[in-house]
Amino acid sequence: MTNVSSETNMSWRKVVRSGGKVPAFSGKHYYTVDLKGRIIIPAPFREIIMSHYSTKLFITNAPVDQCLCLYPAEEWNKLNDKVRTKPSSDKHVKFFLRRVIASASEIELDKQGRILIPASLREDAKIQTNIVIVGQVDRIDIWDRTEWDKLVDLSQIDRESMQEGLAALGF
């Protein structure tokens, strides 16, 4: 099933997960952060959250990127369950716990479809005013617009290597 919104040029598709079909977060949206640190969650993403998840969300640092990750509580719980199966003495697990789990904040959508990003997380991700909200299948990433533009600048990547790597993964 494909639903395309002409306003945002965003589409979402159904993906199969254990237990059934869940809509995937996909698409990118350009927004601004208000003076209180709030952002509007794009309507297509709100629709997925409201129809398939609770309104409880978790926002945290990305493990290695300079952005924030927003998880529906149900997806956050799956991530925590996965973390619990890993050896806590492993240096990679320790880093993940310190960078991602320790910085997480529980938040909720308000009646206007906004969330408040804690100041410490805005600082960690260097989020200023202009942002990009990006669907990542089971989560939503929030990037400072300048950082996002640098990340996706095709002139900055080895296209051949990237194409080969994606082909090896079946894309």
ZAMARDO-398033 format. One line per field, with one value per residue: residue number from 1; residue in one letter; x, y, z of N, C-alpha, C in turn. Coordinates in nm, 2 decimals, always signed. Example, Ala and Ser with C-alpha at 12.3 -4.5 7.8 and 13.67 -1.06 7.14 Angstrom:
% residues 2
n = c(1 2)
res = c(a s)
n_x = c(+1.32 +1.28)
n_y = c(-0.57 -0.22)
n_z = c(+0.78 +0.71)
ca_x = c(+1.23 +1.37)
ca_y = c(-0.45 -0.11)
ca_z = c(+0.78 +0.71)
c_x = c(+1.32 +1.29)
c_y = c(-0.33 +0.00)
c_z = c(+0.78 +0.79)
END
This chain:
% residues 171
n = c(1 2 3 4 5 6 7 8 9 10 11 12 13 14 15 16 17 18 19 20 21 22 23 24 25 26 27 28 29 30 31 32 33 34 35 36 37 38 39 40 41 42 43 44 45 46 47 48 49 50 51 52 53 54 55 56 57 58 59 60 61 62 63 64 65 66 67 68 69 70 71 72 73 74 75 76 77 78 79 80 81 82 83 84 85 86 87 88 89 90 91 92 93 94 95 96 97 98 99 100 101 102 103 104 105 106 107 108 109 110 111 112 113 114 115 116 117 118 119 120 121 122 123 124 125 126 127 128 129 130 131 132 133 134 135 136 137 138 139 140 141 142 143 144 145 146 147 148 149 150 151 152 153 154 155 156 157 158 159 160 161 162 163 164 165 166 167 168 169 170 171)
res = c(m t n v s s e t n m s w r k v v r s g g k v p a f s g k h y y t v d l k g r i i i p a p f r e i i m s h y s t k l f i t n a p v d q c l c l y p a e e w n k l n d k v r t k p s s d k h v k f f l r r v i a s a s e i e l d k q g r i l i p a s l r e d a k i q t n i v i v g q v d r i d i w d r t e w d k l v d l s q i d r e s m q e g l a a l g f)
n_x = c(+0.09 +0.07 +0.08 +0.08 +0.16 +0.10 +0.17 +0.40 +0.55 +0.60 +0.61 +0.47 +0.51 +0.39 +0.55 +0.67 +0.67 +0.76 +0.47 +0.29 +0.18 +0.32 +0.32 +0.59 +0.81 +0.89 +1.04 +1.12 +1.12 +1.11 +1.15 +1.11 +1.26 +1.08 +1.09 +1.08 +1.19 +1.04 +0.91 +0.72 +0.57 +0.57 +0.26 +0.21 +0.38 +0.28 +0.03 +0.09 +0.20 -0.02 -0.20 -0.08 +0.09 +0.15 +0.12 +0.34 +0.67 +1.03 +1.32 +1.65 +2.01 +2.17 +2.37 +2.62 +2.60 +2.55 +2.28 +1.94 +1.74 +1.41 +1.19 +0.89 +0.74 +0.70 +0.89 +1.12 +1.12 +1.17 +1.43 +1.56 +1.52 +1.69 +1.94 +1.97 +2.04 +2.30 +2.66 +2.74 +3.00 +3.13 +3.30 +3.17 +2.91 +2.91 +2.96 +2.73 +2.54 +2.61 +2.60 +2.35 +2.13 +2.17 +2.12 +1.85 +1.52 +1.19 +0.90 +0.60 +0.36 +0.20 -0.12 -0.12 +0.04 +0.31 +0.65 +0.86 +1.19 +1.45 +1.68 +1.94 +1.97 +1.93 +2.15 +2.36 +2.31 +2.36 +2.15 +1.98 +1.79 +1.67 +1.56 +1.57 +1.34 +1.35 +1.23 +1.30 +1.23 +1.17 +1.19 +1.24 +1.45 +1.61 +1.76 +2.00 +1.96 +2.19 +2.38 +2.26 +2.25 +2.52 +2.57 +2.43 +2.53 +2.61 +2.85 +3.04 +3.08 +3.21 +3.09 +3.09 +3.19 +2.99 +2.77 +2.84 +2.86 +2.59 +2.47 +2.58 +2.43 +2.19 +2.04)
n_y = c(-0.12 +0.22 +0.55 +0.87 +1.20 +1.51 +1.75 +1.72 +1.55 +1.30 +0.95 +0.65 +0.31 -0.02 -0.25 -0.57 -0.71 -0.90 -1.06 -0.91 -0.64 -0.33 +0.02 +0.19 +0.45 +0.69 +0.93 +1.28 +1.59 +1.94 +2.16 +2.40 +2.48 +2.59 +2.88 +2.77 +2.52 +2.33 +2.10 +2.04 +1.73 +1.57 +1.54 +1.28 +1.11 +1.14 +1.03 +0.76 +0.70 +0.76 +0.57 +0.32 +0.30 +0.39 +0.72 +0.78 +0.86 +0.82 +1.01 +1.05 +1.05 +0.97 +0.68 +0.71 +0.92 +1.28 +1.35 +1.33 +1.06 +0.95 +0.75 +0.54 +0.43 +0.15 +0.06 +0.15 -0.01 -0.26 -0.21 -0.18 -0.44 -0.58 -0.47 -0.57 -0.83 -0.83 -0.84 -0.66 -0.58 -0.54 -0.31 -0.17 -0.20 -0.07 +0.19 +0.24 +0.22 +0.44 +0.66 +0.64 +0.51 +0.64 +0.90 +0.92 +1.05 +1.04 +1.14 +1.31 +1.35 +1.66 +1.82 +1.96 +1.82 +1.83 +1.80 +1.84 +1.91 +1.82 +2.06 +1.97 +1.76 +1.89 +2.05 +1.85 +1.74 +1.96 +2.11 +2.38 +2.62 +2.55 +2.24 +1.89 +1.64 +1.30 +1.00 +0.67 +0.40 +0.23 +0.43 +0.79 +1.03 +1.33 +1.60 +1.87 +2.12 +2.20 +2.01 +1.78 +1.84 +1.84 +1.57 +1.43 +1.52 +1.45 +1.50 +1.45 +1.19 +0.86 +0.75 +0.51 +0.32 +0.33 +0.25 -0.01 -0.12 -0.09 -0.26 -0.50 -0.54 -0.59 -0.38)
n_z = c(+0.00 -0.09 +0.00 -0.10 -0.01 -0.14 -0.04 +0.13 -0.02 +0.07 +0.13 +0.25 +0.34 +0.39 +0.60 +0.67 +0.99 +1.28 +1.36 +1.20 +0.98 +0.98 +0.95 +0.79 +0.89 +0.67 +0.45 +0.42 +0.60 +0.63 +0.89 +1.16 +1.48 +1.76 +1.98 +2.24 +2.21 +2.09 +1.84 +1.55 +1.48 +1.17 +0.99 +0.85 +1.00 +1.25 +1.21 +1.18 +1.43 +1.60 +1.51 +1.54 +1.75 +2.10 +2.24 +2.38 +2.36 +2.30 +2.31 +2.20 +2.18 +1.86 +1.80 +1.67 +1.49 +1.45 +1.54 +1.65 +1.77 +1.75 +1.91 +1.90 +2.20 +2.20 +2.01 +2.12 +2.35 +2.24 +2.14 +2.39 +2.50 +2.32 +2.39 +2.64 +2.60 +2.53 +2.61 +2.89 +2.95 +2.71 +2.51 +2.30 +2.36 +2.61 +2.52 +2.37 +2.57 +2.72 +2.54 +2.41 +2.56 +2.81 +2.76 +2.69 +2.69 +2.81 +2.63 +2.52 +2.26 +2.21 +2.21 +1.98 +1.81 +1.86 +2.00 +2.28 +2.27 +2.48 +2.61 +2.66 +2.47 +2.23 +2.23 +2.22 +1.97 +1.82 +1.73 +1.59 +1.46 +1.21 +1.09 +0.99 +0.95 +0.95 +0.83 +0.94 +0.90 +1.16 +1.34 +1.40 +1.27 +1.37 +1.25 +1.25 +1.00 +0.85 +0.91 +0.81 +0.53 +0.47 +0.52 +0.32 +0.08 -0.23 -0.36 -0.18 -0.13 -0.21 -0.48 -0.64 -0.46 -0.27 -0.42 -0.48 -0.22 -0.14 -0.33 -0.26 -0.03 -0.13 -0.23)
ca_x = c(+0.00 +0.14 +0.01 +0.17 +0.11 +0.16 +0.22 +0.53 +0.62 +0.63 +0.53 +0.50 +0.48 +0.37 +0.66 +0.63 +0.75 +0.70 +0.33 +0.20 +0.23 +0.33 +0.37 +0.73 +0.84 +0.98 +1.03 +1.19 +1.04 +1.19 +1.08 +1.20 +1.24 +1.03 +1.18 +1.08 +1.25 +0.94 +0.90 +0.60 +0.60 +0.50 +0.13 +0.22 +0.44 +0.18 -0.08 +0.15 +0.21 -0.15 -0.28 -0.01 +0.17 +0.10 +0.17 +0.46 +0.79 +1.16 +1.41 +1.79 +2.12 +2.21 +2.49 +2.75 +2.57 +2.52 +2.14 +1.86 +1.65 +1.28 +1.13 +0.77 +0.77 +0.71 +1.01 +1.22 +1.13 +1.24 +1.58 +1.61 +1.53 +1.80 +2.05 +1.98 +2.10 +2.44 +2.75 +2.76 +3.14 +3.18 +3.33 +3.07 +2.78 +2.92 +2.95 +2.59 +2.46 +2.65 +2.56 +2.21 +2.04 +2.18 +2.07 +1.71 +1.41 +1.05 +0.83 +0.47 +0.30 +0.10 -0.25 -0.09 +0.13 +0.45 +0.72 +0.96 +1.33 +1.53 +1.79 +2.07 +1.98 +1.95 +2.30 +2.43 +2.30 +2.38 +2.02 +1.96 +1.65 +1.62 +1.59 +1.51 +1.29 +1.36 +1.18 +1.40 +1.15 +1.11 +1.22 +1.24 +1.57 +1.60 +1.89 +2.01 +1.96 +2.32 +2.45 +2.19 +2.29 +2.66 +2.57 +2.37 +2.59 +2.67 +2.99 +3.13 +3.09 +3.26 +2.97 +3.11 +3.20 +2.86 +2.68 +2.89 +2.82 +2.44 +2.44 +2.61 +2.33 +2.07 +1.96)
ca_y = c(+0.00 +0.34 +0.67 +0.99 +1.33 +1.60 +1.86 +1.69 +1.46 +1.19 +0.83 +0.54 +0.18 -0.12 -0.34 -0.69 -0.73 -1.02 -1.03 -0.84 -0.53 -0.20 +0.12 +0.24 +0.59 +0.73 +1.06 +1.39 +1.71 +2.05 +2.23 +2.48 +2.46 +2.72 +2.93 +2.68 +2.39 +2.23 +2.08 +1.97 +1.60 +1.57 +1.47 +1.14 +1.04 +1.14 +0.93 +0.62 +0.69 +0.75 +0.45 +0.19 +0.31 +0.48 +0.86 +0.79 +0.85 +0.84 +1.08 +1.02 +1.07 +0.86 +0.62 +0.77 +1.04 +1.40 +1.38 +1.27 +0.95 +0.95 +0.61 +0.51 +0.35 +0.01 +0.03 +0.17 -0.13 -0.36 -0.18 -0.21 -0.58 -0.62 -0.43 -0.66 -0.96 -0.81 -0.84 -0.53 -0.55 -0.51 -0.17 -0.12 -0.20 +0.04 +0.32 +0.25 +0.25 +0.58 +0.76 +0.64 +0.48 +0.73 +1.03 +0.91 +1.12 +1.01 +1.26 +1.28 +1.44 +1.74 +1.82 +2.02 +1.73 +1.88 +1.74 +1.93 +1.84 +1.87 +2.14 +1.90 +1.69 +1.99 +2.09 +1.73 +1.73 +2.09 +2.15 +2.52 +2.66 +2.47 +2.10 +1.80 +1.52 +1.20 +0.86 +0.56 +0.27 +0.21 +0.55 +0.91 +1.10 +1.47 +1.66 +2.01 +2.12 +2.22 +1.88 +1.69 +1.88 +1.79 +1.43 +1.38 +1.59 +1.35 +1.53 +1.42 +1.04 +0.78 +0.69 +0.38 +0.24 +0.33 +0.17 -0.15 -0.16 -0.11 -0.38 -0.62 -0.56 -0.62 -0.26)
ca_z = c(+0.00 -0.09 +0.02 -0.13 +0.02 -0.23 +0.04 +0.18 -0.11 +0.16 +0.11 +0.35 +0.29 +0.49 +0.61 +0.75 +1.11 +1.35 +1.41 +1.11 +0.90 +1.05 +0.86 +0.81 +0.89 +0.56 +0.39 +0.50 +0.62 +0.67 +0.99 +1.25 +1.62 +1.81 +2.09 +2.36 +2.18 +2.04 +1.69 +1.50 +1.41 +1.04 +0.99 +0.82 +1.11 +1.36 +1.18 +1.21 +1.58 +1.66 +1.47 +1.56 +1.87 +2.20 +2.22 +2.46 +2.28 +2.36 +2.22 +2.24 +2.08 +1.78 +1.85 +1.61 +1.41 +1.52 +1.53 +1.75 +1.73 +1.82 +1.90 +1.97 +2.31 +2.16 +1.94 +2.22 +2.44 +2.16 +2.15 +2.53 +2.51 +2.25 +2.46 +2.76 +2.56 +2.49 +2.72 +2.94 +2.96 +2.58 +2.49 +2.21 +2.44 +2.70 +2.45 +2.33 +2.69 +2.77 +2.44 +2.36 +2.67 +2.92 +2.72 +2.65 +2.76 +2.77 +2.60 +2.46 +2.17 +2.27 +2.13 +1.85 +1.74 +1.89 +2.11 +2.33 +2.27 +2.59 +2.58 +2.65 +2.35 +2.12 +2.23 +2.18 +1.82 +1.76 +1.66 +1.61 +1.42 +1.09 +1.11 +0.89 +1.02 +0.85 +0.86 +0.93 +0.91 +1.29 +1.42 +1.33 +1.30 +1.37 +1.22 +1.22 +0.85 +0.80 +0.93 +0.71 +0.40 +0.46 +0.52 +0.20 -0.03 -0.32 -0.40 -0.07 -0.11 -0.32 -0.54 -0.68 -0.34 -0.21 -0.50 -0.46 -0.09 -0.14 -0.41 -0.18 +0.07 -0.20 -0.26)
c_x = c(+0.09 +0.05 +0.10 +0.10 +0.18 +0.22 +0.37 +0.61 +0.68 +0.55 +0.56 +0.45 +0.46 +0.49 +0.62 +0.72 +0.69 +0.56 +0.24 +0.27 +0.22 +0.38 +0.51 +0.73 +0.93 +0.95 +1.11 +1.11 +1.13 +1.10 +1.17 +1.16 +1.19 +1.12 +1.18 +1.14 +1.16 +0.95 +0.77 +0.64 +0.51 +0.37 +0.14 +0.28 +0.35 +0.07 -0.03 +0.15 +0.08 -0.23 -0.21 +0.07 +0.10 +0.16 +0.30 +0.58 +0.92 +1.25 +1.55 +1.89 +2.13 +2.34 +2.62 +2.72 +2.53 +2.37 +2.07 +1.77 +1.52 +1.21 +0.99 +0.81 +0.79 +0.84 +1.13 +1.24 +1.20 +1.39 +1.64 +1.62 +1.65 +1.93 +2.08 +2.04 +2.25 +2.53 +2.78 +2.91 +3.20 +3.19 +3.22 +2.94 +2.79 +2.90 +2.80 +2.51 +2.49 +2.59 +2.41 +2.12 +2.05 +2.12 +1.92 +1.62 +1.28 +0.97 +0.69 +0.44 +0.20 -0.02 -0.23 +0.01 +0.28 +0.51 +0.82 +1.09 +1.40 +1.65 +1.92 +2.08 +1.99 +2.09 +2.38 +2.43 +2.32 +2.26 +2.00 +1.81 +1.60 +1.66 +1.53 +1.47 +1.28 +1.31 +1.28 +1.34 +1.09 +1.13 +1.22 +1.37 +1.55 +1.74 +1.89 +2.03 +2.10 +2.40 +2.39 +2.24 +2.43 +2.66 +2.52 +2.43 +2.67 +2.81 +3.09 +3.14 +3.16 +3.15 +2.98 +3.12 +3.07 +2.77 +2.72 +2.84 +2.67 +2.40 +2.47 +2.51 +2.19 +1.98 +1.99)
c_y = c(+0.12 +0.46 +0.79 +1.12 +1.43 +1.72 +1.84 +1.60 +1.34 +1.07 +0.73 +0.41 +0.08 -0.22 -0.46 -0.70 -0.85 -0.98 -0.96 -0.72 -0.40 -0.09 +0.17 +0.39 +0.61 +0.87 +1.16 +1.51 +1.82 +2.14 +2.33 +2.45 +2.59 +2.76 +2.85 +2.55 +2.29 +2.22 +2.01 +1.84 +1.60 +1.49 +1.32 +1.06 +1.03 +1.04 +0.79 +0.60 +0.67 +0.62 +0.32 +0.19 +0.39 +0.62 +0.88 +0.77 +0.86 +0.90 +1.07 +1.06 +0.95 +0.81 +0.69 +0.89 +1.16 +1.44 +1.31 +1.16 +0.96 +0.82 +0.61 +0.42 +0.20 -0.03 +0.05 +0.05 -0.24 -0.34 -0.21 -0.36 -0.64 -0.59 -0.53 -0.79 -0.95 -0.80 -0.70 -0.49 -0.52 -0.36 -0.10 -0.10 -0.08 +0.17 +0.34 +0.29 +0.40 +0.68 +0.76 +0.62 +0.59 +0.87 +1.04 +0.99 +1.07 +1.14 +1.21 +1.39 +1.53 +1.75 +1.89 +1.94 +1.77 +1.80 +1.85 +1.85 +1.90 +1.95 +2.07 +1.82 +1.78 +2.03 +1.97 +1.72 +1.86 +2.14 +2.30 +2.55 +2.57 +2.33 +2.02 +1.68 +1.41 +1.06 +0.76 +0.43 +0.26 +0.32 +0.67 +0.98 +1.25 +1.53 +1.81 +2.02 +2.13 +2.08 +1.78 +1.72 +1.83 +1.64 +1.37 +1.44 +1.48 +1.37 +1.49 +1.27 +0.98 +0.70 +0.55 +0.28 +0.22 +0.24 +0.02 -0.20 -0.18 -0.23 -0.50 -0.65 -0.59 -0.50 -0.21)
c_z = c(+0.00 -0.09 +0.00 -0.09 -0.07 -0.16 +0.08 +0.09 -0.03 +0.12 +0.22 +0.29 +0.41 +0.48 +0.70 +0.87 +1.18 +1.40 +1.31 +1.04 +0.98 +0.95 +0.89 +0.81 +0.77 +0.51 +0.48 +0.49 +0.68 +0.77 +1.06 +1.39 +1.68 +1.93 +2.22 +2.33 +2.13 +1.89 +1.67 +1.44 +1.29 +1.05 +0.96 +0.93 +1.23 +1.34 +1.21 +1.36 +1.64 +1.63 +1.51 +1.69 +1.98 +2.18 +2.30 +2.36 +2.36 +2.26 +2.28 +2.14 +1.99 +1.82 +1.80 +1.52 +1.50 +1.50 +1.64 +1.69 +1.82 +1.80 +1.96 +2.09 +2.28 +2.09 +2.03 +2.31 +2.37 +2.16 +2.28 +2.55 +2.44 +2.33 +2.58 +2.72 +2.53 +2.62 +2.77 +2.95 +2.82 +2.56 +2.40 +2.28 +2.54 +2.64 +2.42 +2.45 +2.73 +2.67 +2.42 +2.48 +2.78 +2.88 +2.68 +2.75 +2.71 +2.75 +2.54 +2.36 +2.24 +2.18 +1.99 +1.76 +1.75 +2.00 +2.15 +2.34 +2.38 +2.54 +2.56 +2.52 +2.23 +2.11 +2.18 +2.03 +1.74 +1.68 +1.70 +1.57 +1.31 +1.11 +0.99 +0.97 +0.92 +0.90 +0.84 +0.96 +1.05 +1.39 +1.33 +1.37 +1.29 +1.36 +1.21 +1.06 +0.79 +0.80 +0.83 +0.57 +0.37 +0.44 +0.38 +0.07 -0.11 -0.36 -0.30 -0.04 -0.23 -0.38 -0.58 -0.57 -0.28 -0.28 -0.48 -0.32 -0.08 -0.22 -0.33 -0.07 +0.00 -0.23 -0.40)
END
